[in-house]
Amino acid sequence: MAFDGMFTHAMTRELNTLLQGSRVMKISQPFPNEIILTMRAHRTNYPVLLSAHPNYARVQVTTIPYTNPPVPTNFTMVLRKYLENAHLVAIEQPENDRVMNFKLLTRTELGDQLPLVLSVEIMGRYSNIILINQEENRIIDTIKHVGMDQDRYRTILPNAEYRVPPKQDKVNPFALAAVDIVENTVQTLPQSDWRPHLQRELQGLNSASAQLLACYLQQNGTAAMNLNRFLAAADHPTPVITSTGKRMEFSFTSPLTDDPTISQFDTLSAMLDQFYQEKATRDRVNQQGARLIHVVKQNLKKNKTKQKKLEKELAATDNADEFRVKGELLTTYMGQLHPGMKRITVPNFYDNNRDITITLSPELGPSQNAQKYFKRYNKLKNGVKYISHQIELTTTEINYLDSIATQIELATPSELPDIKMELQQQGYLRPEKRLKSGKRRRQKLSRPDQYVASDGTPITVGKNNLQNDQLTLKTARKSDIWLHAKNVPGSHVIVSDADPSEATLTEAAQLAAYFSKARNSANVPVDYVAVRRIRKPNGAKPGFVIYEGQHTLFVTPDKAVVERLKNSSGGQA
């Protein structure tokens, strides 16, 4: 089920109950299309996510952590100017549309009351967040500006008159007229046509909601009674996520048909956090890390092209001896050479005197032709060492960039600044511009994730190369146990125990495999060794270490195990 009108109705009721009498304490915009309003009610702070994302637009209370950008956007500054310390009067949904209006009351600089509306329109790629002066019905600002060249009917720009979204020619299912529609549907149409007909006639029903209503209408009782049951489910939701194979859907109530897997939640917001956590995180990483991803891909492509060229040049050196032989044969049979010859055939005493044809340059003399072959031989022979060294450097560079690509793939938005800092240190990105004072903005390295094994042993996981170096080479004790997925990019994992149990080692190996390029593989080999056996070669790239005397475990990464170990640590990961 998408965030349709029925789900918006259920969420509006939930937030009205939770945020009644609340005050806006803090406003953040961690992502381009998303706002976090920290609202305080009942002595508790609630981070309310308002999202105008084209794919994941929604409104909910979220517990997923976020990191604010160093410089707030213009829209953030406008919201802070008007909404900080504003009181929430109510949250309303016009009819059964995909719109939630946060009605707020604040005061002007002169102390006069100023009623405002923060409208969240949940409409796919047309989603928007609009701040409106309710008295003047004028737009103060919007997260997405829509000019007349984009929409002639509805201009969404600062100081423009606010116009509500175009009304659909459908009936609100909570209105009395909806009863006649469902009764006519049941009486005149075959059951196979109920869903599309209900979706066409009733407002705020997408395909999933219309199918759910059709299922309600098939139950015992009158059509009006079953409609009321359906509407009551939206008024008093029982949030669930249903899984059918790899397909997952969320809903404000359980389906009436049997479903293979149903996960029930206490609130709609908790359900959406679970449903969107991985999808939204990936999308946010792709948005915020777009420049990092581009730089890494470009450098990987450049180095792989260079590697192929070098390997081709190295393969050409295999023919070096052929040039030496030809030079020696020309020297031996110098008397048979004459100016202007283009080729000569002579017996090859290195190959049982079989005839060999040697190409000559007619503009060169006999001795010069022989020297030409010796020079090509010496050039190729001397180039082997250089080319081999360049191949080694290029392979190291590819492996390093591959590890960065893996870290970005596994990263959360809050971990991207560390990766950006590393790419700046390695010269792939320009350093941050200096502040007006002439100093550079100081970048602070984030902390590794903390987990706890079943027996209470602390386990620490580095999520990027800088964290890995800090954790393994400076933080960990020499007697601690170090783990890493074998031969693939991944996290350094430290078990804070010199002699951990087999169960703890297996759990740590699960973490090492899960936070590696082999996350989706089975039977992943994971090396483990005491930290004292780890060393970093001089000049090595960040995150690269060598070790000896290791043992190997084989595990299959399991997200459920990772979540359990994270929850055991008090949710600090």
C-alpha positions as a Python dict, from the first residue, in 0.01 Angstrom:
ca = {
    (1, 'M'): (0, 0, 0),
    (2, 'A'): (131, 343, -89),
    (3, 'F'): (78, 657, 117),
    (4, 'D'): (-271, 710, -28),
    (5, 'G'): (-564, 909, 113),
    (6, 'M'): (-674, 628, 349),
    (7, 'F'): (-326, 590, 493),
    (8, 'T'): (-296, 970, 521),
    (9, 'H'): (-622, 967, 720),
    (10, 'A'): (-483, 705, 960),
    (11, 'M'): (-152, 890, 1001),
    (12, 'T'): (-329, 1223, 1060),
    (13, 'R'): (-525, 1071, 1348),
    (14, 'E'): (-212, 913, 1497),
    (15, 'L'): (-9, 1236, 1485),
    (16, 'N'): (-295, 1448, 1618),
    (17, 'T'): (-314, 1224, 1924),
    (18, 'L'): (64, 1208, 1974),
    (19, 'L'): (146, 1576, 1910),
    (20, 'Q'): (-155, 1741, 2071),
    (21, 'G'): (-49, 2073, 2228),
    (22, 'S'): (309, 2041, 2103),
    (23, 'R'): (557, 2318, 2026),
    (24, 'V'): (815, 2332, 1744),
    (25, 'M'): (1156, 2321, 1913),
    (26, 'K'): (1397, 2261, 1627),
    (27, 'I'): (1393, 2257, 1246),
    (28, 'S'): (1642, 2069, 1030),
    (29, 'Q'): (1674, 1980, 664),
    (30, 'P'): (1918, 1687, 653),
    (31, 'F'): (1822, 1594, 295),
    (32, 'P'): (1716, 1800, -9),
    (33, 'N'): (1346, 1703, -5),
    (34, 'E'): (1298, 1628, 365),
    (35, 'I'): (1239, 1836, 677),
    (36, 'I'): (1264, 1726, 1039),
    (37, 'L'): (1047, 1919, 1286),
    (38, 'T'): (1143, 1837, 1644),
    (39, 'M'): (817, 1882, 1831),
    (40, 'R'): (791, 1868, 2209),
    (41, 'A'): (476, 1727, 2363),
    (42, 'H'): (411, 1555, 2696),
    (43, 'R'): (772, 1621, 2804),
    (44, 'T'): (904, 1426, 2505),
    (45, 'N'): (1073, 1536, 2182),
    (46, 'Y'): (929, 1384, 1865),
    (47, 'P'): (1130, 1415, 1538),
    (48, 'V'): (857, 1452, 1275),
    (49, 'L'): (973, 1372, 923),
    (50, 'L'): (805, 1566, 642),
    (51, 'S'): (919, 1418, 313),
    (52, 'A'): (852, 1547, -39),
    (53, 'H'): (1069, 1276, -193),
    (54, 'P'): (940, 1171, -538),
    (55, 'N'): (944, 802, -440),
    (56, 'Y'): (922, 798, -58),
    (57, 'A'): (703, 1099, 23),
    (58, 'R'): (546, 1060, 367),
    (59, 'V'): (484, 1214, 711),
    (60, 'Q'): (580, 1026, 1026),
    (61, 'V'): (766, 1037, 1354),
    (62, 'T'): (1109, 886, 1288),
    (63, 'T'): (1381, 740, 1507),
    (64, 'I'): (1631, 695, 1222),
    (65, 'P'): (1934, 914, 1299),
    (66, 'Y'): (2035, 1190, 1059),
    (67, 'T'): (2316, 1443, 1019),
    (68, 'N'): (2254, 1808, 942),
    (69, 'P'): (2448, 1977, 660),
    (70, 'P'): (2705, 2234, 780),
    (71, 'V'): (2513, 2517, 610),
    (72, 'P'): (2130, 2533, 634),
    (73, 'T'): (1926, 2586, 318),
    (74, 'N'): (1722, 2901, 250),
    (75, 'F'): (1401, 2705, 310),
    (76, 'T'): (1532, 2585, 647),
    (77, 'M'): (1611, 2943, 747),
    (78, 'V'): (1261, 3059, 649),
    (79, 'L'): (1103, 2777, 851),
    (80, 'R'): (1318, 2863, 1152),
    (81, 'K'): (1220, 3228, 1126),
    (82, 'Y'): (848, 3157, 1125),
    (83, 'L'): (800, 2825, 1302),
    (84, 'E'): (1048, 2801, 1592),
    (85, 'N'): (845, 2797, 1917),
    (86, 'A'): (519, 2790, 1720),
    (87, 'H'): (230, 2595, 1877),
    (88, 'L'): (59, 2315, 1688),
    (89, 'V'): (-315, 2381, 1676),
    (90, 'A'): (-417, 2075, 1473),
    (91, 'I'): (-323, 1850, 1183),
    (92, 'E'): (-594, 1833, 918),
    (93, 'Q'): (-652, 1633, 603),
    (94, 'P'): (-869, 1806, 338),
    (95, 'E'): (-1141, 1556, 246),
    (96, 'N'): (-960, 1224, 193),
    (97, 'D'): (-678, 1371, -15),
    (98, 'R'): (-304, 1300, 14),
    (99, 'V'): (-245, 1630, 194),
    (100, 'M'): (-164, 1697, 559),
    (101, 'N'): (-196, 2053, 685),
    (102, 'F'): (-7, 2136, 1005),
    (103, 'K'): (-195, 2436, 1147),
    (104, 'L'): (37, 2638, 1370),
    (105, 'L'): (13, 2956, 1571),
    (106, 'T'): (307, 3188, 1628),
    (107, 'R'): (362, 3556, 1704),
    (108, 'T'): (509, 3836, 1497),
    (109, 'E'): (789, 4063, 1617),
    (110, 'L'): (520, 4299, 1746),
    (111, 'G'): (358, 4023, 1950),
    (112, 'D'): (53, 3977, 1725),
    (113, 'Q'): (-71, 3626, 1662),
    (114, 'L'): (10, 3486, 1319),
    (115, 'P'): (-170, 3169, 1200),
    (116, 'L'): (40, 2958, 962),
    (117, 'V'): (-14, 2636, 770),
    (118, 'L'): (265, 2397, 681),
    (119, 'S'): (111, 2187, 404),
    (120, 'V'): (265, 1854, 303),
    (121, 'E'): (140, 1727, -34),
    (122, 'I'): (215, 1358, -82),
    (123, 'M'): (178, 1321, -458),
    (124, 'G'): (473, 1128, -601),
    (125, 'R'): (704, 1344, -808),
    (126, 'Y'): (471, 1640, -748),
    (127, 'S'): (512, 1613, -369),
    (128, 'N'): (587, 1940, -193),
    (129, 'I'): (612, 2113, 145),
    (130, 'I'): (457, 2461, 150),
    (131, 'L'): (456, 2726, 425),
    (132, 'I'): (143, 2942, 399),
    (133, 'N'): (33, 3266, 568),
    (134, 'Q'): (-321, 3163, 655),
    (135, 'E'): (-455, 3517, 698),
    (136, 'E'): (-341, 3632, 354),
    (137, 'N'): (-359, 3289, 189),
    (138, 'R'): (-13, 3353, 45),
    (139, 'I'): (284, 3122, 11),
    (140, 'I'): (578, 3226, 230),
    (141, 'D'): (814, 2964, 85),
    (142, 'T'): (819, 2608, -49),
    (143, 'I'): (1074, 2330, -61),
    (144, 'K'): (1017, 2292, -437),
    (145, 'H'): (944, 2598, -649),
    (146, 'V'): (695, 2546, -932),
    (147, 'G'): (674, 2834, -1182),
    (148, 'M'): (414, 2912, -1446),
    (149, 'D'): (625, 2740, -1712),
    (150, 'Q'): (578, 2415, -1518),
    (151, 'D'): (215, 2453, -1406),
    (152, 'R'): (-9, 2732, -1536),
    (153, 'Y'): (-298, 2645, -1306),
    (154, 'R'): (-101, 2634, -983),
    (155, 'T'): (211, 2846, -932),
    (156, 'I'): (395, 2749, -614),
    (157, 'L'): (640, 3030, -548),
    (158, 'P'): (707, 3269, -256),
    (159, 'N'): (444, 3544, -228),
    (160, 'A'): (211, 3371, -476),
    (161, 'E'): (-153, 3310, -382),
    (162, 'Y'): (-195, 2959, -245),
    (163, 'R'): (-431, 2738, -443),
    (164, 'V'): (-530, 2395, -319),
    (165, 'P'): (-453, 2096, -543),
    (166, 'P'): (-720, 2034, -810),
    (167, 'K'): (-1015, 1846, -666),
    (168, 'Q'): (-1089, 1503, -808),
    (169, 'D'): (-1440, 1413, -916),
    (170, 'K'): (-1466, 1142, -653),
    (171, 'V'): (-1662, 1087, -332),
    (172, 'N'): (-1499, 1099, 10),
    (173, 'P'): (-1543, 747, 155),
    (174, 'F'): (-1619, 906, 496),
    (175, 'A'): (-1916, 1098, 346),
    (176, 'L'): (-2272, 962, 350),
    (177, 'A'): (-2277, 942, -31),
    (178, 'A'): (-2013, 668, -18),
    (179, 'V'): (-2273, 422, 120),
    (180, 'D'): (-2478, 444, -202),
    (181, 'I'): (-2163, 381, -411),
    (182, 'V'): (-2064, 64, -223),
    (183, 'E'): (-2422, -69, -221),
    (184, 'N'): (-2455, -17, -598),
    (185, 'T'): (-2113, -179, -644),
    (186, 'V'): (-2216, -492, -454),
    (187, 'Q'): (-2559, -515, -618),
    (188, 'T'): (-2478, -444, -983),
    (189, 'L'): (-2119, -549, -1053),
    (190, 'P'): (-1940, -886, -1051),
    (191, 'Q'): (-1679, -919, -774),
    (192, 'S'): (-1392, -902, -1025),
    (193, 'D'): (-1495, -541, -1107),
    (194, 'W'): (-1532, -417, -748),
    (195, 'R'): (-1174, -303, -696),
    (196, 'P'): (-1132, -87, -1012),
    (197, 'H'): (-1485, 57, -969),
    (198, 'L'): (-1428, 152, -603),
    (199, 'Q'): (-1092, 307, -693),
    (200, 'R'): (-1257, 519, -964),
    (201, 'E'): (-1550, 633, -752),
    (202, 'L'): (-1404, 688, -403),
    (203, 'Q'): (-1140, 946, -313),
    (204, 'G'): (-805, 850, -165),
    (205, 'L'): (-807, 479, -253),
    (206, 'N'): (-516, 337, -443),
    (207, 'S'): (-524, -15, -584),
    (208, 'A'): (-431, -182, -252),
    (209, 'S'): (-687, 13, -46),
    (210, 'A'): (-960, -51, -303),
    (211, 'Q'): (-879, -424, -297),
    (212, 'L'): (-890, -421, 84),
    (213, 'L'): (-1232, -251, 79),
    (214, 'A'): (-1353, -507, -176),
    (215, 'C'): (-1246, -782, 64),
    (216, 'Y'): (-1440, -613, 347),
    (217, 'L'): (-1751, -597, 127),
    (218, 'Q'): (-1733, -973, 74),
    (219, 'Q'): (-1773, -1037, 447),
    (220, 'N'): (-2101, -1115, 623),
    (221, 'G'): (-2324, -813, 682),
    (222, 'T'): (-2465, -528, 476),
    (223, 'A'): (-2250, -318, 242),
    (224, 'A'): (-2292, -15, 470),
    (225, 'M'): (-2185, -219, 774),
    (226, 'N'): (-1874, -351, 599),
    (227, 'L'): (-1783, -3, 474),
    (228, 'N'): (-1801, 122, 832),
    (229, 'R'): (-1573, -163, 941),
    (230, 'F'): (-1322, -60, 676),
    (231, 'L'): (-1336, 306, 782),
    (232, 'A'): (-1304, 207, 1148),
    (233, 'A'): (-985, 19, 1061),
    (234, 'A'): (-841, 347, 931),
    (235, 'D'): (-958, 532, 1242),
    (236, 'H'): (-803, 271, 1472),
    (237, 'P'): (-515, 123, 1269),
    (238, 'T'): (-325, -198, 1340),
    (239, 'P'): (-8, -131, 1134),
    (240, 'V'): (141, -431, 953),
    (241, 'I'): (404, -514, 694),
    (242, 'T'): (319, -813, 476),
    (243, 'S'): (586, -1009, 290),
    (244, 'T'): (522, -1230, -10),
    (245, 'G'): (853, -1361, -135),
    (246, 'K'): (1071, -1054, -195),
    (247, 'R'): (769, -821, -219),
    (248, 'M'): (689, -615, 92),
    (249, 'E'): (390, -388, 151),
    (250, 'F'): (272, -182, 446),
    (251, 'S'): (-87, -119, 550),
    (252, 'F'): (-289, 46, 826),
    (253, 'T'): (-462, -288, 896),
    (254, 'S'): (-411, -660, 844),
    (255, 'P'): (-535, -810, 517),
    (256, 'L'): (-844, -1031, 542),
    (257, 'T'): (-679, -1302, 335),
    (258, 'D'): (-406, -1532, 464),
    (259, 'D'): (-57, -1395, 406),
    (260, 'P'): (267, -1592, 447),
    (261, 'T'): (440, -1332, 665),
    (262, 'I'): (289, -1050, 870),
    (263, 'S'): (484, -818, 1102),
    (264, 'Q'): (268, -605, 1331),
    (265, 'F'): (377, -272, 1484),
    (266, 'D'): (257, -49, 1766),
    (267, 'T'): (240, 265, 1552),
    (268, 'L'): (224, 363, 1187),
    (269, 'S'): (548, 561, 1231),
    (270, 'A'): (738, 262, 1369),
    (271, 'M'): (614, 55, 1076),
    (272, 'L'): (728, 315, 821),
    (273, 'D'): (1071, 340, 987),
    (274, 'Q'): (1109, -35, 944),
    (275, 'F'): (975, -34, 588),
    (276, 'Y'): (1173, 263, 457),
    (277, 'Q'): (1492, 235, 660),
    (278, 'E'): (1697, 48, 402),
    (279, 'K'): (1532, 197, 92),
    (280, 'A'): (1543, 557, 209),
    (281, 'T'): (1897, 517, 345),
    (282, 'R'): (2021, 386, 10),
    (283, 'D'): (1851, 672, -170),
    (284, 'R'): (1992, 932, 69),
    (285, 'V'): (2342, 787, 29),
    (286, 'N'): (2304, 801, -350),
    (287, 'Q'): (2190, 1163, -326),
    (288, 'Q'): (2445, 1291, -77),
    (289, 'G'): (2725, 1071, -205),
    (290, 'A'): (2664, 1133, -575),
    (291, 'R'): (2989, 1326, -612),
    (292, 'L'): (3186, 1063, -420),
    (293, 'I'): (3034, 782, -628),
    (294, 'H'): (3116, 971, -951),
    (295, 'V'): (3479, 1034, -847),
    (296, 'V'): (3533, 671, -746),
    (297, 'K'): (3373, 534, -1065),
    (298, 'Q'): (3576, 768, -1287),
    (299, 'N'): (3903, 677, -1119),
    (300, 'L'): (3820, 306, -1126),
    (301, 'K'): (3747, 327, -1498),
    (302, 'K'): (4070, 520, -1562),
    (303, 'N'): (4283, 274, -1365),
    (304, 'K'): (4124, -35, -1519),
    (305, 'T'): (4191, 108, -1866),
    (306, 'K'): (4551, 177, -1762),
    (307, 'Q'): (4586, -175, -1624),
    (308, 'K'): (4473, -332, -1954),
    (309, 'K'): (4717, -115, -2148),
    (310, 'L'): (5005, -207, -1919),
    (311, 'E'): (4922, -577, -1938),
    (312, 'K'): (4919, -550, -2316),
    (313, 'E'): (5262, -383, -2308),
    (314, 'L'): (5391, -651, -2069),
    (315, 'A'): (5265, -925, -2301),
    (316, 'A'): (5459, -761, -2585),
    (317, 'T'): (5781, -803, -2387),
    (318, 'D'): (5743, -1180, -2420),
    (319, 'N'): (5867, -1133, -2780),
    (320, 'A'): (6182, -953, -2668),
    (321, 'D'): (6408, -1255, -2735),
    (322, 'E'): (6279, -1270, -3092),
    (323, 'F'): (6428, -923, -3157),
    (324, 'R'): (6760, -1026, -3000),
    (325, 'V'): (6777, -1340, -3220),
    (326, 'K'): (6705, -1140, -3532),
    (327, 'G'): (6974, -886, -3442),
    (328, 'E'): (7231, -1162, -3391),
    (329, 'L'): (7135, -1335, -3717),
    (330, 'L'): (7171, -1009, -3910),
    (331, 'T'): (7514, -958, -3750),
    (332, 'T'): (7617, -1314, -3847),
    (333, 'Y'): (7497, -1284, -4207),
    (334, 'M'): (7601, -921, -4249),
    (335, 'G'): (7783, -1003, -4575),
    (336, 'Q'): (7456, -1106, -4742),
    (337, 'L'): (7291, -774, -4668),
    (338, 'H'): (7277, -501, -4932),
    (339, 'P'): (7144, -143, -4917),
    (340, 'G'): (6776, -114, -5020),
    (341, 'M'): (6677, -470, -4920),
    (342, 'K'): (6330, -502, -4762),
    (343, 'R'): (6373, -854, -4622),
    (344, 'I'): (6617, -1141, -4604),
    (345, 'T'): (6575, -1515, -4541),
    (346, 'V'): (6855, -1688, -4349),
    (347, 'P'): (6895, -2014, -4151),
    (348, 'N'): (6818, -1973, -3777),
    (349, 'F'): (7091, -2154, -3585),
    (350, 'Y'): (6877, -2112, -3267),
    (351, 'D'): (6602, -2326, -3427),
    (352, 'N'): (6777, -2620, -3599),
    (353, 'N'): (6877, -2397, -3892),
    (354, 'R'): (6518, -2351, -4007),
    (355, 'D'): (6475, -2060, -4242),
    (356, 'I'): (6354, -1733, -4094),
    (357, 'T'): (6253, -1419, -4284),
    (358, 'I'): (6364, -1091, -4127),
    (359, 'T'): (6205, -759, -4226),
    (360, 'L'): (6453, -480, -4308),
    (361, 'S'): (6426, -103, -4342),
    (362, 'P'): (6551, -26, -4696),
    (363, 'E'): (6665, 324, -4600),
    (364, 'L'): (6903, 182, -4337),
    (365, 'G'): (7236, 12, -4390),
    (366, 'P'): (7312, -352, -4286),
    (367, 'S'): (7468, -258, -3949),
    (368, 'Q'): (7192, -9, -3872),
    (369, 'N'): (6923, -274, -3934),
    (370, 'A'): (7094, -509, -3689),
    (371, 'Q'): (7127, -232, -3428),
    (372, 'K'): (6757, -150, -3473),
    (373, 'Y'): (6660, -500, -3354),
    (374, 'F'): (6905, -487, -3060),
    (375, 'K'): (6761, -149, -2950),
    (376, 'R'): (6405, -284, -2956),
    (377, 'Y'): (6518, -586, -2753),
    (378, 'N'): (6690, -370, -2490),
    (379, 'K'): (6392, -134, -2469),
    (380, 'L'): (6149, -418, -2405),
    (381, 'K'): (6382, -590, -2160),
    (382, 'N'): (6435, -272, -1956),
    (383, 'G'): (6063, -197, -1970),
    (384, 'V'): (5960, -522, -1799),
    (385, 'K'): (6066, -403, -1455),
    (386, 'Y'): (5902, -61, -1498),
    (387, 'I'): (5578, -203, -1643),
    (388, 'S'): (5555, -468, -1371),
    (389, 'H'): (5595, -200, -1106),
    (390, 'Q'): (5328, 15, -1270),
    (391, 'I'): (5090, -282, -1288),
    (392, 'E'): (5145, -345, -917),
    (393, 'L'): (5071, 22, -832),
    (394, 'T'): (4764, 27, -1056),
    (395, 'T'): (4629, -296, -907),
    (396, 'T'): (4675, -151, -558),
    (397, 'E'): (4489, 162, -667),
    (398, 'I'): (4202, -45, -812),
    (399, 'N'): (4174, -252, -495),
    (400, 'Y'): (4170, 66, -285),
    (401, 'L'): (3902, 234, -498),
    (402, 'D'): (3702, -89, -494),
    (403, 'S'): (3711, -81, -114),
    (404, 'I'): (3588, 280, -117),
    (405, 'A'): (3305, 185, -354),
    (406, 'T'): (3205, -96, -116),
    (407, 'Q'): (3211, 140, 183),
    (408, 'I'): (2984, 388, 3),
    (409, 'E'): (2751, 103, -88),
    (410, 'L'): (2729, -7, 278),
    (411, 'A'): (2737, 344, 429),
    (412, 'T'): (2466, 544, 599),
    (413, 'P'): (2440, 918, 523),
    (414, 'S'): (2618, 1006, 851),
    (415, 'E'): (2924, 802, 742),
    (416, 'L'): (2975, 980, 408),
    (417, 'P'): (3173, 1276, 554),
    (418, 'D'): (3447, 1033, 670),
    (419, 'I'): (3475, 887, 319),
    (420, 'K'): (3480, 1236, 169),
    (421, 'M'): (3757, 1336, 411),
    (422, 'E'): (3960, 1032, 308),
    (423, 'L'): (3922, 1105, -64),
    (424, 'Q'): (4036, 1461, 4),
    (425, 'Q'): (4342, 1335, 196),
    (426, 'Q'): (4427, 1098, -90),
    (427, 'G'): (4400, 1374, -350),
    (428, 'Y'): (4087, 1253, -531),
    (429, 'L'): (3885, 1554, -412),
    (430, 'R'): (3984, 1912, -345),
    (431, 'P'): (3995, 2012, 23),
    (432, 'E'): (3712, 2218, 168),
    (433, 'K'): (3735, 2593, 105),
    (434, 'R'): (3883, 2795, 385),
    (435, 'L'): (3656, 2990, 615),
    (436, 'K'): (3663, 3371, 615),
    (437, 'S'): (3910, 3353, 902),
    (438, 'G'): (4152, 3171, 672),
    (439, 'K'): (4120, 2841, 859),
    (440, 'R'): (3974, 2526, 714),
    (441, 'R'): (3659, 2379, 868),
    (442, 'R'): (3776, 2111, 1109),
    (443, 'Q'): (3639, 1770, 1020),
    (444, 'K'): (3581, 1529, 1305),
    (445, 'L'): (3607, 1156, 1246),
    (446, 'S'): (3295, 963, 1347),
    (447, 'R'): (3314, 671, 1588),
    (448, 'P'): (3302, 303, 1493),
    (449, 'D'): (2983, 109, 1563),
    (450, 'Q'): (2948, -75, 1893),
    (451, 'Y'): (2794, -422, 1931),
    (452, 'V'): (2771, -671, 2216),
    (453, 'A'): (2807, -1049, 2179),
    (454, 'S'): (2562, -1288, 2342),
    (455, 'D'): (2799, -1341, 2636),
    (456, 'G'): (2844, -965, 2686),
    (457, 'T'): (3179, -925, 2508),
    (458, 'P'): (3212, -583, 2335),
    (459, 'I'): (3262, -593, 1958),
    (460, 'T'): (3362, -283, 1759),
    (461, 'V'): (3315, -241, 1382),
    (462, 'G'): (3496, 18, 1170),
    (463, 'K'): (3274, 137, 883),
    (464, 'N'): (3535, 308, 664),
    (465, 'N'): (3912, 311, 608),
    (466, 'L'): (3986, 597, 846),
    (467, 'Q'): (3784, 431, 1121),
    (468, 'N'): (3952, 98, 1043),
    (469, 'D'): (4302, 243, 1081),
    (470, 'Q'): (4211, 425, 1402),
    (471, 'L'): (4041, 118, 1549),
    (472, 'T'): (4300, -144, 1459),
    (473, 'L'): (4625, 50, 1493),
    (474, 'K'): (4549, 288, 1781),
    (475, 'T'): (4240, 194, 1980),
    (476, 'A'): (4250, -186, 2002),
    (477, 'R'): (4469, -362, 2256),
    (478, 'K'): (4740, -592, 2124),
    (479, 'S'): (4569, -891, 2285),
    (480, 'D'): (4229, -820, 2122),
    (481, 'I'): (4108, -1031, 1830),
    (482, 'W'): (4088, -876, 1483),
    (483, 'L'): (3855, -1008, 1209),
    (484, 'H'): (3809, -930, 840),
    (485, 'A'): (3630, -1096, 548),
    (486, 'K'): (3894, -1279, 346),
    (487, 'N'): (4015, -1125, 18),
    (488, 'V'): (3726, -877, -17),
    (489, 'P'): (3683, -513, 91),
    (490, 'G'): (3512, -479, 427),
    (491, 'S'): (3516, -357, 786),
    (492, 'H'): (3779, -421, 1052),
    (493, 'V'): (3611, -592, 1347),
    (494, 'I'): (3764, -598, 1697),
    (495, 'V'): (3660, -837, 1975),
    (496, 'S'): (3766, -685, 2306),
    (497, 'D'): (3883, -1015, 2455),
    (498, 'A'): (4211, -1205, 2426),
    (499, 'D'): (4038, -1545, 2438),
    (500, 'P'): (3677, -1511, 2317),
    (501, 'S'): (3439, -1806, 2307),
    (502, 'E'): (3359, -1981, 1981),
    (503, 'A'): (3010, -1831, 1988),
    (504, 'T'): (3152, -1478, 2022),
    (505, 'L'): (3401, -1538, 1739),
    (506, 'T'): (3118, -1663, 1517),
    (507, 'E'): (2906, -1358, 1595),
    (508, 'A'): (3199, -1124, 1525),
    (509, 'A'): (3263, -1312, 1200),
    (510, 'Q'): (2897, -1254, 1112),
    (511, 'L'): (2953, -880, 1154),
    (512, 'A'): (3272, -888, 946),
    (513, 'A'): (3096, -1076, 665),
    (514, 'Y'): (2785, -857, 679),
    (515, 'F'): (2985, -533, 658),
    (516, 'S'): (3184, -646, 355),
    (517, 'K'): (3145, -682, -18),
    (518, 'A'): (3036, -1042, 45),
    (519, 'R'): (2723, -933, 238),
    (520, 'N'): (2488, -1117, 1),
    (521, 'S'): (2705, -1431, -28),
    (522, 'A'): (2687, -1760, 160),
    (523, 'N'): (2967, -1941, 342),
    (524, 'V'): (3194, -1633, 355),
    (525, 'P'): (3552, -1697, 479),
    (526, 'V'): (3652, -1460, 763),
    (527, 'D'): (4011, -1440, 893),
    (528, 'Y'): (4079, -1374, 1261),
    (529, 'V'): (4408, -1309, 1440),
    (530, 'A'): (4542, -1125, 1745),
    (531, 'V'): (4591, -751, 1688),
    (532, 'R'): (4962, -785, 1770),
    (533, 'R'): (5005, -974, 1440),
    (534, 'I'): (4862, -686, 1236),
    (535, 'R'): (5095, -433, 1077),
    (536, 'K'): (5064, -159, 818),
    (537, 'P'): (5334, -130, 547),
    (538, 'N'): (5498, 209, 502),
    (539, 'G'): (5310, 421, 253),
    (540, 'A'): (5011, 184, 237),
    (541, 'K'): (4665, 319, 158),
    (542, 'P'): (4419, 384, 446),
    (543, 'G'): (4259, 65, 573),
    (544, 'F'): (4525, -165, 425),
    (545, 'V'): (4709, -396, 667),
    (546, 'I'): (4894, -726, 645),
    (547, 'Y'): (4891, -1012, 893),
    (548, 'E'): (5010, -1367, 949),
    (549, 'G'): (4920, -1668, 1163),
    (550, 'Q'): (4547, -1621, 1104),
    (551, 'H'): (4265, -1873, 1141),
    (552, 'T'): (3956, -1878, 920),
    (553, 'L'): (3586, -1915, 997),
    (554, 'F'): (3310, -1966, 742),
    (555, 'V'): (2979, -1788, 807),
    (556, 'T'): (2670, -1677, 616),
    (557, 'P'): (2577, -1311, 685),
    (558, 'D'): (2244, -1275, 864),
    (559, 'K'): (2080, -934, 915),
    (560, 'A'): (1875, -1069, 1207),
    (561, 'V'): (2196, -1157, 1396),
    (562, 'V'): (2341, -811, 1329),
    (563, 'E'): (2022, -644, 1457),
    (564, 'R'): (2025, -860, 1769),
    (565, 'L'): (2387, -774, 1849),
    (566, 'K'): (2313, -405, 1787),
    (567, 'N'): (2009, -410, 2015),
    (568, 'S'): (2217, -581, 2283),
    (569, 'S'): (2447, -277, 2279),
    (570, 'G'): (2158, -46, 2359),
    (571, 'G'): (2110, 66, 1998),
    (572, 'Q'): (2446, 250, 1978),
    (573, 'A'): (2539, 107, 1639),
}
